[in-house]
Amino acid sequence: MPRRRNGGEAPARHTRLPSRRRLWFAAVKAVQITEFGGPEKLRLVDAETPVPGEGEVLVDVVRSGVNFADTHATRNDYLAEQSLPLIPGTEISGRTADGRRVVALLGSGGYAEKVAVPEALLIPLPDEVDDDRAAALLLQGLTAMAMVQRCARIEPGETLVVEAAAGGTGGMAVQLGKRAGAKVIGLASSEEKRALVEKLGADATVDSRSDDLGAEIREANEGERVDAVLHMSGGKAFDEELGVLAPLGRMVVFGIASREQREVSTAALLRGSKTVVGFWLLHLLARRELIAPMIGELLGIVAAGELEVPVGGVYPLSDAARAHEDLIARKTTGKLLLDPTSVTASSASASGAVT
């Protein structure tokens, strides 16, 4: 029973519950899962408005980035173990209360209208970079740059193969590979996607679903083996691409989209003088002395119009499940984004299901 300030019990007639109106204004729209699974588990809910802690800032989210890793997180089969309930989303662009335009990488929580972010993690945006490109750039741009420059260590005149070259990460890797002086061969699953990859600067393209992928990659490289591969699919493609690496070649693994893992023979690596490198952006983010200049370089070349950031679609927040479905089905090109300011009427059902 409620008590008075002096410790006495208050009369029951003065007990008041918060009104529905007060609860409504304390809530924000967010996409959440309460059990692990596929896109069908995503639900549009009224979540509590985040309360910034010490050193944190509340950001009004303008765009949330959608990444293939998000589809792993909702199934809890990614590298980092997830906990429930979970609001997915690791990158946002938005506004602070004092009007600053910012972008940030998060652990989770990006699929929402508002998110509390440590001030130290907020990155100011130049006027030349809009909200869409900002949300599309950071995670995938940093991944592409780190793989080309640090992991594959591309040198002028080398040949670079890029998987999923029509996607967000792949599209930027194609461009960054060309900036590094490489001959770039892009892999993509349709004629439309391969045309986009060529528009982004690839010297040649190959159907990623070919039954003889290794032979087609070598044909695209005038019969020669290649110097580096950026690999994210797993399965048979891994075997084919490792087989076409030249001596001193490097394969950078940044995903297992097929969920088919492979084991590597150390003897085969030794015989071929080949390198297989795993890359997870989380480890780079822990090295601020490395990440800060990379972020500055990325924003600079985008602002100068020297790096195209392909945006494949902007979905209402309430259509997050459809965005995941389209991404998994390889129906998309470029980066997918969510718009937390938009909720479709068909999706805002009484049950809260995102349809």
N, C-alpha and C positions, 0 to 999 in steps of 0.2 A: 504494500500500500504506500502511496506517496507520502512524503514527510515534509513538514514545514522546515524553514531554515533553522528554527530553534530546536529541532529534533522531534517535535510532536507530530502526530499523524494528521494529515490533512483530511477534511471531510470528503467522502467519496464523490459528492456532487461536483467537486471542483476538478476531478480527474478528467483530462482531455487528451485525446489521441491526436497526432498530427493529421491535418486535413489532407485530402487527396490533392488539393491544389499545391500545398507546400511540398508534398512528396514528388509531384510532377516536376516542379522547378528544380528539385535537387537531383534529377536524373539526366543522364545523357544516353543517346542511342549508341549501341555498340553491337558488334557481332561476336558471339560467344559460343563455345562448346562446353557441354557438361559431361560428355562421354566421347571417347576417341573413335574416330572413323573417318569416312569420306566426306565429300562436300555436303551430303544430306544432313550431317550433324550440326552444321552452322545454323545458328539462330539469331535473329534480330531481337535484342532485349533492351529494357530500360535498366541501365547500370548506374550505380552511384557515381556522382560527379567526383573525379579524382581530387583529393586534397593535397596540394603540394607540401612536401616536407621541407626541412631546412635545406637551403641551397637549391631548391627545385622551383620550376616555373610552370604554370598552367598554359598549355598551348591549345588554341582552337585549330583543329586539324582541317586543312583544306583538301589535301590528297593523302591517301594511304597507298603505299606500294604493295603490289601482290607479287610474291616470289614463289618459285617452285618449291622452295624449302618450306613454305607455309603449308603446302599439301602434305608434306612429311610430318610437320609439327602436329597437325590435327589428327594424324594417325599414331603419333608418338613413336615413329620409327626413324626419326632423324638422329643426328649425332648427339644433340643435347636432349636429355630426358625432360619431358613436359609434365606439368601438374594441372589438375582440374580444380575449379573451372578455368578455362583459358580464353582470353581475348587475343587472337593472333595479330600479327602485324609487327614488322620490325623497322619500318622506315616511314617517315611522315614529312610533309611540308605544311607550314601553317603560320599562324600569327600569335604573338604574345599580347598580353593585355595592354602593353605600352606601344603596340603597333609595329613591332619588329617582324620582318619576314625571315623565317628561319627554316632549317631542315635539320633532322636528327635521326640517328639510328638508335633503336630501342631493343630491349630484350624481348618484349612482347607488348601488347596493348594498343597497337596502331590502328586496328579496325574499330575506331570509335570517334565520336565528335570532339572529344577533349582528351588530353593525356598530360600527366605531370612528368616533366623531363628535367633532369639535373641541368642547371645553368651551364655547367662546364661542357655539356654535350651538345649545346645548341650551336649551330653553324649559321652565321648570317649569310643571306643570299644577296648577290649583286642584282641590280635592277634588270640587267639583261637576261637573267634566267627566270623563267616563269615558274609557277607552282607545279605544273605538270612535269616539266623537265627536271625540276629539283627533286621531286619525289621519285622519279624514274632513274635518276643519275647515281645516287650515292652508293647504295649497296652493290648494284651490278657494275657501275663504273669502276669502283674501287677493286672489285673482283677481277674485272677484265684487265685493268692496269697492272695489278699485282702479278697476275699470271703472265702477261706479256713481258713485263719489265724485270720482275724479280724471280719468278719461278722458271719460265721458259728461257729467260735471258736472251731474247731475240736480237740477232745482229743483222746488219744490212746484208742483203743477198740470200738470206736463209728462207726456207719454205715452211710456212706455218699452216696447219690444218685446224679449223675451228668448227667444233660440233655446235648444233643448234644455232647456226650463224644468223638466223632470222629473228632470234629472240633478243631479249634486252641485253643480257651479258654478251652473247655471241656477236650481236651487231656492233657493240662498242669494241669488242676484241678485234673484229675485222678491221675497223678503222684505226685502232691503236697499233695493230700489227703493220699496217701500211705506213703509219707515221714512223715506225721503227725501221722501215726499209725492207720489209719482208715481202716475198711472194705469198699471197694468202689464198688458200683453197677453203671455201665455205661449204659445209654440209647442211642440207635442209631437205625437208620431206615432200615438197611440192614445187611445181614450176613457178607458182606465184611467189613462194618464199625464196626460191633461188634467184628470181629476178630482183627481189628486194636486196638480197645479199650482194649481187653484182652492182646494184645502184650504190651500195655503201662502200664499194671500192674493191671487192674481191676480184682476183685475177681469174679465178675459175670456180665452178661450183660442181658438187656431186650430190646425187640423190642419196640421202642418209639411209634409205630403206633398201638399198641395192642388195641383191643376194651375194654379190662379190665385191664388197665395199673396198677391200684392200686393193684389188686390181684396178678399180675405177679411180681411186685416189692416185695411184701411180700413173695411170693414163693421163690424168689431169696435170701431172707434174712431169710430162714428157718421158715417162718410163722410169724416172728416178725415185729413190726413196725420199722421205721428207725429214726435216730437221726437228720439228716440234709439233705436238698435237695437244689441243685443249679439249679434254674429254669429260663428258658428263652423263653418258647414257648407261654404261655398264654392259654386261652381257657379251654377246658375240662381237659387237662393235669394238669392244676393248681388245679382244684377241686380234681382230683384223688390223686395227690401227697400230697396235704394238708391233705387229709383223712388218709394217711398212716404214718403221723408223730406221733412219740411217745410223751408222756408227756415230756415237756421241750425241744421238738424238735424245730429246726430252719429251716425255708425256706428262702433262699436268692433269690430275684427276680432281674435278671440282663438283662432282655429283654422281649419283647412281639412280638416274631417273627410272630405269627399268626395274630397280630393286634386285637386280641379278649381280651379285658380287663375283669377283674373280680373284684367284690366287696367282702370284707371279713366281716363276722359277728364278732363283738367284743365279743359277748357272746360265740361263738364257740372257739375263742382264749382263753377266760377265762376258759371255761370248760375243755379244753384240755391242758392248760398251754403251748400253742404253740406260737411261735414267727414268724412273717413274716417281713423280712427286705428287703428294697429296696436298690440297690447299683448302683450308677453311678460314673464311674471313675473320672469324672471331679471334684467331691468334694474332692477326695483323692489327686489329683494333686495340689490342692490349699494348701495342708498341706505338705510343703517341709520337715518338721522335720520327717514326717512319710514316705514320698515317697523315699527320698534319700537312707536310709538303705535298703529298699525293692529292689530298682534298683541294688544296690551293691550286694545283696544276689542273685538276679536272674542271673546277668551276671556271678557271681562267680560259681554258680552250673552248668550253661551251659558250661562255659569254662572248668570246671573240668569233663565234660561228665556225670554229675549226673542228668540232666534234658534234655529229648529229646524234640526238637522243631519241630513238624511235619509240613513240607511244602507240601501242596497238589498240587501246580502248580504255575508256573511262566508264566504270560501272557505278550505279547508285550503291551506297553502302548496303542496302537491303538485298542487292543482287550478288553478294560475295560468293555464294554457293555457285552461281552460274559462272562467275569469273574462274573459280577453281575448276569447274567442270571443263570449261573451254581450254584452260591451260593444260590440264591432264590429257585432253583429247587432241592436243597439238593443233587446235583450230586457230591459234592466234599468231601474230607476229609482234615483235617489239615488246615493250613493257606494258603490263596491265596495271591500272590504278583504280582505287575506290574513291568515290566522292561522298564524304560523310554529310555534306549539306543536302544530299538528295536521297529520298526514300520513295520507292515506287509504291503506288497504291496497292498493286497486286501483292506486294511482298509484305506490307505492313499488316499482316493478318492478326487476328485476335490471339492465335496460338503463339505468335512470335516467330514462326518458321520463316526462314529465308527461302523463297521459291525461285 
